[in-house]
Amino acid sequence: MTANTAVFTDLDGSLLDHDSYSFAAAREALEKLATLQIPWVLNTSKTAAELATLRQRLHNSYPYIVENGAAVVFPDGGVVAAPDDVAVSPWGRVQALSTGREQILQCIHDWRAQHGELFTGFADMSAPELCALTGLPHDDAVLALQRDYSEPIVWRGSEADWQAFAQMLQNAGLKALRGGRFTHVIGDCDKGRAMQWLAPRLIPGCPAPRCIALGDGENDVAMLALADDAVVIRSAHHAPPDVPAPQGRVHITEAVGPAGWNHSLLALL
């Protein structure tokens, strides 16, 4: 069973502790993945710039999905070769699955100019301001601000304002995903569709691997709903998201963060 298995995981609040960003509690399961040579894919709201460094700390050489399913990065020297027709970037070969950030910024800033300062986005923040908001080290905050396909925002308006904003995004072919910390404005993409695009390309001779997905936030629901086994990581900061999937395919951890990630993944493997 494990020979035809692929794992897709969220990071913040799942594999990484929500507050400390540590993955120490998940080491046993990570070692098991390495021993079994199971491909495991980082599927995150983080940027390619952030993942270029973080994946090395995690000893992960597989392709990774960035900015909530907006693109798939095949790192240079990785264990999975990139398709021939994908673009070259500083991070490796990249398959874009969504619109670019400049179009998103133009749209939401035009709306804000008409309706008032109802949100603050990453484009408005300096690295020190993002550090104060998230607890990230300065160098990590600099990487987080290097976005290509999405704009995280902190919403401050009313529910009525939100409904108007969300309708505007829909009319523009965009959408907003509420994650563990931020609301992410993105194009017509999600973590689930990116998983479906990448999964058949991970294991030679296996076009339909068993997909295990792990995540804790609303922006993980699309990925969790499409997985063969979905693990909802319990959070100390918010309720578990509802995942529209058949009974028996969704598991909710008892422990929070990477400890829950570790226990549940070991059980499934």
Phi and psi in degrees as GROMACS dihedral restraints (atoms count N, CA, C in turn):
[ dihedral_restraints ]
;  ai    aj    ak    al  type     phi  dphi    fc
    3     4     5     6     1   -69.3    20    10
    4     5     6     7     1   -21.3    20    10
    6     7     8     9     1   -64.4    20    10
    7     8     9    10     1   -25.4    20    10
    9    10    11    12     1  -113.3    20    10
   10    11    12    13     1    34.5    20    10
   12    13    14    15     1  -113.1    20    10
   13    14    15    16     1   141.7    20    10
   15    16    17    18     1  -131.1    20    10
   16    17    18    19     1   142.7    20    10
   18    19    20    21     1  -114.3    20    10
   19    20    21    22     1   133.7    20    10
   21    22    23    24     1  -122.5    20    10
   22    23    24    25     1   127.0    20    10
   24    25    26    27     1  -134.8    20    10
   25    26    27    28     1   139.6    20    10
   27    28    29    30     1   -70.1    20    10
   28    29    30    31     1   165.3    20    10
   30    31    32    33     1  -108.9    20    10
   31    32    33    34     1   -78.4    20    10
   33    34    35    36     1   -59.4    20    10
   34    35    36    37     1   122.8    20    10
   36    37    38    39     1    85.1    20    10
   37    38    39    40     1    -6.3    20    10
   39    40    41    42     1  -118.2    20    10
   40    41    42    43     1   -88.4    20    10
   42    43    44    45     1   -71.8    20    10
   43    44    45    46     1   -31.7    20    10
   45    46    47    48     1  -104.0    20    10
   46    47    48    49     1   136.7    20    10
   48    49    50    51     1   -59.0    20    10
   49    50    51    52     1   137.6    20    10
   51    52    53    54     1   -58.9    20    10
   52    53    54    55     1   -35.4    20    10
   54    55    56    57     1  -100.0    20    10
   55    56    57    58     1   -42.7    20    10
   57    58    59    60     1   -97.0    20    10
   58    59    60    61     1   -14.7    20    10
   60    61    62    63     1    63.7    20    10
   61    62    63    64     1    18.4    20    10
   63    64    65    66     1   -82.8    20    10
   64    65    66    67     1   147.4    20    10
   66    67    68    69     1  -116.8    20    10
   67    68    69    70     1    17.7    20    10
   69    70    71    72     1   -57.9    20    10
   70    71    72    73     1   -37.4    20    10
   72    73    74    75     1   -70.0    20    10
   73    74    75    76     1   -10.3    20    10
   75    76    77    78     1  -104.7    20    10
   76    77    78    79     1     7.7    20    10
   78    79    80    81     1   -60.9    20    10
   79    80    81    82     1   -38.3    20    10
   81    82    83    84     1   -62.4    20    10
   82    83    84    85     1   -45.4    20    10
   84    85    86    87     1   -68.1    20    10
   85    86    87    88     1   -37.1    20    10
   87    88    89    90     1   -62.3    20    10
   88    89    90    91     1   -40.9    20    10
   90    91    92    93     1   -65.6    20    10
   91    92    93    94     1   -35.6    20    10
   93    94    95    96     1   -65.2    20    10
   94    95    96    97     1   -42.2    20    10
   96    97    98    99     1   -60.3    20    10
   97    98    99   100     1   -41.9    20    10
   99   100   101   102     1   -65.5    20    10
  100   101   102   103     1   -43.1    20    10
  102   103   104   105     1   -62.2    20    10
  103   104   105   106     1   -42.3    20    10
  105   106   107   108     1   -83.9    20    10
  106   107   108   109     1    -4.9    20    10
  108   109   110   111     1    55.4    20    10
  109   110   111   112     1    42.6    20    10
  111   112   113   114     1   -88.6    20    10
  112   113   114   115     1   125.6    20    10
  114   115   116   117     1   -64.5    20    10
  115   116   117   118     1   133.2    20    10
  117   118   119   120     1  -132.7    20    10
  118   119   120   121     1   129.4    20    10
  120   121   122   123     1  -113.5    20    10
  121   122   123   124     1   129.0    20    10
  123   124   125   126     1   -78.7    20    10
  124   125   126   127     1   121.4    20    10
  126   127   128   129     1  -126.7    20    10
  127   128   129   130     1    99.6    20    10
  129   130   131   132     1  -142.3    20    10
  130   131   132   133     1   166.0    20    10
  132   133   134   135     1   -83.3    20    10
  133   134   135   136     1    -7.5    20    10
  135   136   137   138     1   -68.3    20    10
  136   137   138   139     1   166.6    20    10
  138   139   140   141     1   -91.5    20    10
  139   140   141   142     1   165.7    20    10
  141   142   143   144     1   -61.1    20    10
  142   143   144   145     1   -36.7    20    10
  144   145   146   147     1   -61.8    20    10
  145   146   147   148     1   -42.5    20    10
  147   148   149   150     1   -65.5    20    10
  148   149   150   151     1   -43.6    20    10
  150   151   152   153     1   -71.6    20    10
  151   152   153   154     1   -27.7    20    10
  153   154   155   156     1   -57.0    20    10
  154   155   156   157     1   -36.8    20    10
  156   157   158   159     1   -87.9    20    10
  157   158   159   160     1   -46.2    20    10
  159   160   161   162     1   -63.4    20    10
  160   161   162   163     1   -39.5    20    10
  162   163   164   165     1   -63.3    20    10
  163   164   165   166     1   -27.8    20    10
  165   166   167   168     1   -70.3    20    10
  166   167   168   169     1   -39.0    20    10
  168   169   170   171     1   -64.8    20    10
  169   170   171   172     1   -30.5    20    10
  171   172   173   174     1   -87.5    20    10
  172   173   174   175     1    -3.6    20    10
  174   175   176   177     1    55.4    20    10
  175   176   177   178     1    45.8    20    10
  177   178   179   180     1  -110.1    20    10
  178   179   180   181     1   119.7    20    10
  180   181   182   183     1  -111.5    20    10
  181   182   183   184     1    15.2    20    10
  183   184   185   186     1   -91.0    20    10
  184   185   186   187     1   164.2    20    10
  186   187   188   189     1   -57.4    20    10
  187   188   189   190     1   156.2    20    10
  189   190   191   192     1  -136.9    20    10
  190   191   192   193     1   153.7    20    10
  192   193   194   195     1  -107.9    20    10
  193   194   195   196     1   129.6    20    10
  195   196   197   198     1  -119.7    20    10
  196   197   198   199     1   160.8    20    10
  198   199   200   201     1    50.7    20    10
  199   200   201   202     1    50.5    20    10
  201   202   203   204     1    59.9    20    10
  202   203   204   205     1    44.0    20    10
  204   205   206   207     1    88.9    20    10
  205   206   207   208     1     9.6    20    10
  207   208   209   210     1   -77.0    20    10
  208   209   210   211     1   -23.8    20    10
  210   211   212   213     1  -159.7    20    10
  211   212   213   214     1   154.2    20    10
  213   214   215   216     1  -115.5    20    10
  214   215   216   217     1   128.3    20    10
  216   217   218   219     1  -107.2    20    10
  217   218   219   220     1   127.7    20    10
  219   220   221   222     1  -104.1    20    10
  220   221   222   223     1   101.7    20    10
  222   223   224   225     1   -67.0    20    10
  223   224   225   226     1   147.5    20    10
  225   226   227   228     1   -60.5    20    10
  226   227   228   229     1   133.0    20    10
  228   229   230   231     1    79.3    20    10
  229   230   231   232     1     7.6    20    10
  231   232   233   234     1   -73.2    20    10
  232   233   234   235     1   171.0    20    10
  234   235   236   237     1   -83.8    20    10
  235   236   237   238     1    -9.5    20    10
  237   238   239   240     1  -118.2    20    10
  238   239   240   241     1   123.4    20    10
  240   241   242   243     1   -73.4    20    10
  241   242   243   244     1   143.8    20    10
  243   244   245   246     1   -77.2    20    10
  244   245   246   247     1   149.1    20    10
  246   247   248   249     1   -58.1    20    10
  247   248   249   250     1   155.4    20    10
  249   250   251   252     1   -67.2    20    10
  250   251   252   253     1   -27.7    20    10
  252   253   254   255     1   -98.9    20    10
  253   254   255   256     1    18.3    20    10
  255   256   257   258     1   -95.8    20    10
  256   257   258   259     1   159.5    20    10
  258   259   260   261     1   -77.3    20    10
  259   260   261   262     1   158.9    20    10
  261   262   263   264     1   -96.6    20    10
  262   263   264   265     1   138.7    20    10
  264   265   266   267     1  -140.0    20    10
  265   266   267   268     1   172.3    20    10
  267   268   269   270     1   -61.8    20    10
  268   269   270   271     1   -18.8    20    10
  270   271   272   273     1   -97.9    20    10
  271   272   273   274     1    -6.1    20    10
  273   274   275   276     1   132.7    20    10
  274   275   276   277     1  -154.0    20    10
  276   277   278   279     1   -88.6    20    10
  277   278   279   280     1   138.9    20    10
  279   280   281   282     1  -130.3    20    10
  280   281   282   283     1   128.6    20    10
  282   283   284   285     1  -101.8    20    10
  283   284   285   286     1   107.3    20    10
  285   286   287   288     1   -76.2    20    10
  286   287   288   289     1   137.6    20    10
  288   289   290   291     1  -120.5    20    10
  289   290   291   292     1    10.4    20    10
  291   292   293   294     1  -154.4    20    10
  292   293   294   295     1   175.0    20    10
  294   295   296   297     1   -72.2    20    10
  295   296   297   298     1   164.9    20    10
  297   298   299   300     1   -84.7    20    10
  298   299   300   301     1   164.0    20    10
  300   301   302   303     1   -67.4    20    10
  301   302   303   304     1   -34.8    20    10
  303   304   305   306     1   -58.8    20    10
  304   305   306   307     1   -39.7    20    10
  306   307   308   309     1   -64.7    20    10
  307   308   309   310     1   -39.0    20    10
  309   310   311   312     1   -64.6    20    10
  310   311   312   313     1   -46.8    20    10
  312   313   314   315     1   -62.1    20    10
  313   314   315   316     1   -41.9    20    10
  315   316   317   318     1   -58.7    20    10
  316   317   318   319     1   -43.1    20    10
  318   319   320   321     1   -66.4    20    10
  319   320   321   322     1   -51.0    20    10
  321   322   323   324     1   -75.7    20    10
  322   323   324   325     1   -29.7    20    10
  324   325   326   327     1   -73.2    20    10
  325   326   327   328     1   -34.3    20    10
  327   328   329   330     1   -62.0    20    10
  328   329   330   331     1   -41.5    20    10
  330   331   332   333     1   -66.0    20    10
  331   332   333   334     1   -42.5    20    10
  333   334   335   336     1   -64.5    20    10
  334   335   336   337     1   -36.0    20    10
  336   337   338   339     1   -62.0    20    10
  337   338   339   340     1   -28.4    20    10
  339   340   341   342     1   -88.8    20    10
  340   341   342   343     1   -32.5    20    10
  342   343   344   345     1  -111.3    20    10
  343   344   345   346     1    -5.3    20    10
  345   346   347   348     1   104.4    20    10
  346   347   348   349     1   171.5    20    10
  348   349   350   351     1   -79.7    20    10
  349   350   351   352     1    72.4    20    10
  351   352   353   354     1   -93.0    20    10
  352   353   354   355     1    -5.5    20    10
  354   355   356   357     1  -153.0    20    10
  355   356   357   358     1   158.0    20    10
  357   358   359   360     1  -121.0    20    10
  358   359   360   361     1   131.2    20    10
  360   361   362   363     1  -110.6    20    10
  361   362   363   364     1   171.6    20    10
  363   364   365   366     1   -60.2    20    10
  364   365   366   367     1   -32.1    20    10
  366   367   368   369     1   -64.3    20    10
  367   368   369   370     1   -18.1    20    10
  369   370   371   372     1   -91.9    20    10
  370   371   372   373     1    -8.5    20    10
  372   373   374   375     1  -106.1    20    10
  373   374   375   376     1   147.8    20    10
  375   376   377   378     1   -90.0    20    10
  376   377   378   379     1   168.3    20    10
  378   379   380   381     1   -60.2    20    10
  379   380   381   382     1   -44.0    20    10
  381   382   383   384     1   -60.9    20    10
  382   383   384   385     1   -37.2    20    10
  384   385   386   387     1   -65.4    20    10
  385   386   387   388     1   -40.0    20    10
  387   388   389   390     1   -68.3    20    10
  388   389   390   391     1   -36.3    20    10
  390   391   392   393     1   -59.0    20    10
  391   392   393   394     1   -45.7    20    10
  393   394   395   396     1   -63.6    20    10
  394   395   396   397     1   -32.6    20    10
  396   397   398   399     1   -79.5    20    10
  397   398   399   400     1   -33.6    20    10
  399   400   401   402     1  -114.5    20    10
  400   401   402   403     1   -20.5    20    10
  402   403   404   405     1    83.6    20    10
  403   404   405   406     1     4.4    20    10
  405   406   407   408     1   -65.8    20    10
  406   407   408   409     1   145.1    20    10
  408   409   410   411     1   -62.0    20    10
  409   410   411   412     1   155.9    20    10
  411   412   413   414     1   -57.1    20    10
  412   413   414   415     1   -46.0    20    10
  414   415   416   417     1   -62.8    20    10
  415   416   417   418     1   -37.7    20    10
  417   418   419   420     1   -68.0    20    10
  418   419   420   421     1   -36.9    20    10
  420   421   422   423     1   -64.5    20    10
  421   422   423   424     1   -38.8    20    10
  423   424   425   426     1   -59.2    20    10
  424   425   426   427     1   -42.6    20    10
  426   427   428   429     1   -67.7    20    10
  427   428   429   430     1   -38.0    20    10
  429   430   431   432     1   -64.5    20    10
  430   431   432   433     1   -27.3    20    10
  432   433   434   435     1   -80.1    20    10
  433   434   435   436     1   -10.7    20    10
  435   436   437   438     1   -87.3    20    10
  436   437   438   439     1    80.7    20    10
  438   439   440   441     1  -106.8    20    10
  439   440   441   442     1   149.7    20    10
  441   442   443   444     1  -119.4    20    10
  442   443   444   445     1   -23.9    20    10
  444   445   446   447     1  -134.0    20    10
  445   446   447   448     1     0.5    20    10
  447   448   449   450     1  -154.2    20    10
  448   449   450   451     1   165.0    20    10
  450   451   452   453     1  -135.6    20    10
  451   452   453   454     1   107.5    20    10
  453   454   455   456     1   -72.7    20    10
  454   455   456   457     1   139.2    20    10
  456   457   458   459     1  -132.5    20    10
  457   458   459   460     1   156.5    20    10
  459   460   461   462     1  -107.0    20    10
  460   461   462   463     1   116.2    20    10
  462   463   464   465     1   -86.2    20    10
  463   464   465   466     1   134.7    20    10
  465   466   467   468     1  -125.7    20    10
  466   467   468   469     1    -0.4    20    10
  468   469   470   471     1   -83.5    20    10
  469   470   471   472     1   180.0    20    10
  471   472   473   474     1   -79.9    20    10
  472   473   474   475     1   173.5    20    10
  474   475   476   477     1   -65.0    20    10
  475   476   477   478     1   -37.6    20    10
  477   478   479   480     1   -64.6    20    10
  478   479   480   481     1   -40.3    20    10
  480   481   482   483     1   -61.9    20    10
  481   482   483   484     1   -40.9    20    10
  483   484   485   486     1   -62.4    20    10
  484   485   486   487     1   -43.5    20    10
  486   487   488   489     1   -60.8    20    10
  487   488   489   490     1   -40.4    20    10
  489   490   491   492     1   -66.4    20    10
  490   491   492   493     1   -40.2    20    10
  492   493   494   495     1   -64.7    20    10
  493   494   495   496     1   -46.1    20    10
  495   496   497   498     1   -63.0    20    10
  496   497   498   499     1   -38.0    20    10
  498   499   500   501     1   -66.8    20    10
  499   500   501   502     1   -39.5    20    10
  501   502   503   504     1   -60.8    20    10
  502   503   504   505     1   -43.6    20    10
  504   505   506   507     1   -61.3    20    10
  505   506   507   508     1   -45.2    20    10
  507   508   509   510     1   -59.8    20    10
  508   509   510   511     1   -42.6    20    10
  510   511   512   513     1   -63.3    20    10
  511   512   513   514     1   -27.8    20    10
  513   514   515   516     1   -91.7    20    10
  514   515   516   517     1     4.2    20    10
  516   517   518   519     1    77.8    20    10
  517   518   519   520     1    21.5    20    10
  519   520   521   522     1  -117.0    20    10
  520   521   522   523     1   175.8    20    10
  522   523   524   525     1  -156.7    20    10
  523   524   525   526     1   167.4    20    10
  525   526   527   528     1  -120.5    20    10
  526   527   528   529     1   130.5    20    10
  528   529   530   531     1  -113.0    20    10
  529   530   531   532     1   127.9    20    10
  531   532   533   534     1   -89.6    20    10
  532   533   534   535     1   113.2    20    10
  534   535   536   537     1   -97.6    20    10
  535   536   537   538     1  -166.6    20    10
  537   538   539   540     1   -67.4    20    10
  538   539   540   541     1   -31.9    20    10
  540   541   542   543     1  -118.2    20    10
  541   542   543   544     1   -38.8    20    10
  543   544   545   546     1  -128.5    20    10
  544   545   546   547     1   163.7    20    10
  546   547   548   549     1   -95.2    20    10
  547   548   549   550     1   128.0    20    10
  549   550   551   552     1  -105.9    20    10
  550   551   552   553     1   119.0    20    10
  552   553   554   555     1   -89.5    20    10
  553   554   555   556     1   121.4    20    10
  555   556   557   558     1  -139.0    20    10
  556   557   558   559     1   174.1    20    10
  558   559   560   561     1   -81.3    20    10
  559   560   561   562     1  -160.8    20    10
  561   562   563   564     1   -81.3    20    10
  562   563   564   565     1    76.0    20    10
  564   565   566   567     1  -152.9    20    10
  565   566   567   568     1   167.4    20    10
  567   568   569   570     1  -161.9    20    10
  568   569   570   571     1   170.2    20    10
  570   571   572   573     1   -64.2    20    10
  571   572   573   574     1   -31.0    20    10
  573   574   575   576     1   -68.3    20    10
  574   575   576   577     1   -46.3    20    10
  576   577   578   579     1   -66.8    20    10
  577   578   579   580     1   -35.2    20    10
  579   580   581   582     1   -65.4    20    10
  580   581   582   583     1   -40.2    20    10
  582   583   584   585     1   -60.1    20    10
  583   584   585   586     1   -44.6    20    10
  585   586   587   588     1   -63.1    20    10
  586   587   588   589     1   -35.7    20    10
  588   589   590   591     1   -69.0    20    10
  589   590   591   592     1   -40.9    20    10
  591   592   593   594     1   -83.9    20    10
  592   593   594   595     1   -36.0    20    10
  594   595   596   597     1   -51.3    20    10
  595   596   597   598     1   -45.8    20    10
  597   598   599   600     1   -68.1    20    10
  598   599   600   601     1   -10.2    20    10
  600   601   602   603     1  -100.8    20    10
  601   602   603   604     1     1.4    20    10
  603   604   605   606     1   -88.3    20    10
  604   605   606   607     1   -38.9    20    10
  606   607   608   609     1  -120.0    20    10
  607   608   609   610     1   116.4    20    10
  609   610   611   612     1   -55.6    20    10
  610   611   612   613     1   131.0    20    10
  612   613   614   615     1    77.9    20    10
  613   614   615   616     1     7.4    20    10
  615   616   617   618     1  -130.0    20    10
  616   617   618   619     1    87.3    20    10
  618   619   620   621     1   -75.3    20    10
  619   620   621   622     1   -10.7    20    10
  621   622   623   624     1  -139.1    20    10
  622   623   624   625     1    70.2    20    10
  624   625   626   627     1   -68.6    20    10
  625   626   627   628     1   156.9    20    10
  627   628   629   630     1   -69.4    20    10
  628   629   630   631     1   122.0    20    10
  630   631   632   633     1  -102.9    20    10
  631   632   633   634     1   122.5    20    10
  633   634   635   636     1  -103.5    20    10
  634   635   636   637     1   126.7    20    10
  636   637   638   639     1  -122.1    20    10
  637   638   639   640     1   140.9    20    10
  639   640   641   642     1  -132.0    20    10
  640   641   642   643     1   131.2    20    10
  642   643   644   645     1  -167.1    20    10
  643   644   645   646     1   165.9    20    10
  645   646   647   648     1  -122.8    20    10
  646   647   648   649     1   -11.5    20    10
  648   649   650   651     1  -117.9    20    10
  649   650   651   652     1   173.4    20    10
  651   652   653   654     1   -60.7    20    10
  652   653   654   655     1   -33.1    20    10
  654   655   656   657     1   -73.8    20    10
  655   656   657   658     1    -4.1    20    10
  657   658   659   660     1   -95.3    20    10
  658   659   660   661     1    -9.3    20    10
  660   661   662   663     1   -60.5    20    10
  661   662   663   664     1   -42.6    20    10
  663   664   665   666     1   -60.4    20    10
  664   665   666   667     1   -40.0    20    10
  666   667   668   669     1   -68.0    20    10
  667   668   669   670     1   -46.8    20    10
  669   670   671   672     1   -63.5    20    10
  670   671   672   673     1   -38.3    20    10
  672   673   674   675     1   -67.0    20    10
  673   674   675   676     1   -28.1    20    10
  675   676   677   678     1   -94.6    20    10
  676   677   678   679     1    -7.3    20    10
  678   679   680   681     1   -77.7    20    10
  679   680   681   682     1   155.9    20    10
  681   682   683   684     1   -71.7    20    10
  682   683   684   685     1   -36.6    20    10
  684   685   686   687     1  -132.7    20    10
  685   686   687   688     1   124.1    20    10
  687   688   689   690     1  -113.4    20    10
  688   689   690   691     1   129.7    20    10
  690   691   692   693     1  -114.1    20    10
  691   692   693   694     1   115.4    20    10
  693   694   695   696     1   -90.6    20    10
  694   695   696   697     1   115.2    20    10
  696   697   698   699     1   -80.5    20    10
  697   698   699   700     1   123.3    20    10
  699   700   701   702     1   -67.3    20    10
  700   701   702   703     1   141.2    20    10
  702   703   704   705     1  -119.7    20    10
  703   704   705   706     1   147.2    20    10
  705   706   707   708     1   -83.8    20    10
  706   707   708   709     1    -4.2    20    10
  708   709   710   711     1  -111.8    20    10
  709   710   711   712     1   -16.8    20    10
  711   712   713   714     1  -158.8    20    10
  712   713   714   715     1   161.9    20    10
  714   715   716   717     1   -71.1    20    10
  715   716   717   718     1   154.5    20    10
  717   718   719   720     1   -63.4    20    10
  718   719   720   721     1   139.2    20    10
  720   721   722   723     1   -71.1    20    10
  721   722   723   724     1   152.7    20    10
  723   724   725   726     1   -80.7    20    10
  724   725   726   727     1   130.8    20    10
  726   727   728   729     1  -114.9    20    10
  727   728   729   730     1   115.8    20    10
  729   730   731   732     1   -77.6    20    10
  730   731   732   733     1    82.4    20    10
  732   733   734   735     1  -140.7    20    10
  733   734   735   736     1   156.4    20    10
  735   736   737   738     1   -58.4    20    10
  736   737   738   739     1   149.0    20    10
  738   739   740   741     1   -58.9    20    10
  739   740   741   742     1   138.6    20    10
  741   742   743   744     1    97.8    20    10
  742   743   744   745     1   -18.6    20    10
  744   745   746   747     1   -93.5    20    10
  745   746   747   748     1   -13.8    20    10
  747   748   749   750     1  -112.0    20    10
  748   749   750   751     1   127.1    20    10
  750   751   752   753     1  -121.0    20    10
  751   752   753   754     1   134.3    20    10
  753   754   755   756     1  -110.6    20    10
  754   755   756   757     1   127.8    20    10
  756   757   758   759     1   -72.2    20    10
  757   758   759   760     1   155.8    20    10
  759   760   761   762     1   -83.5    20    10
  760   761   762   763     1   -48.4    20    10
  762   763   764   765     1   -80.5    20    10
  763   764   765   766     1   156.2    20    10
  765   766   767   768     1   -92.1    20    10
  766   767   768   769     1   158.1    20    10
  768   769   770   771     1    56.3    20    10
  769   770   771   772     1  -144.2    20    10
  771   772   773   774     1   -63.2    20    10
  772   773   774   775     1   -25.0    20    10
  774   775   776   777     1   -66.1    20    10
  775   776   777   778     1   -43.6    20    10
  777   778   779   780     1   -66.6    20    10
  778   779   780   781     1   -38.8    20    10
  780   781   782   783     1   -56.5    20    10
  781   782   783   784     1   -48.7    20    10
  783   784   785   786     1   -61.8    20    10
  784   785   786   787     1   -51.4    20    10
  786   787   788   789     1   -63.2    20    10
  787   788   789   790     1   -45.8    20    10
  789   790   791   792     1   -69.3    20    10
  790   791   792   793     1   -40.0    20    10
  792   793   794   795     1   -67.1    20    10
  793   794   795   796     1   -40.9    20    10
  795   796   797   798     1   -58.7    20    10
  796   797   798   799     1   -41.3    20    10
  798   799   800   801     1   -64.3    20    10
  799   800   801   802     1   -40.7    20    10
  801   802   803   804     1   -72.4    20    10
  802   803   804   805     1   -30.6    20    10
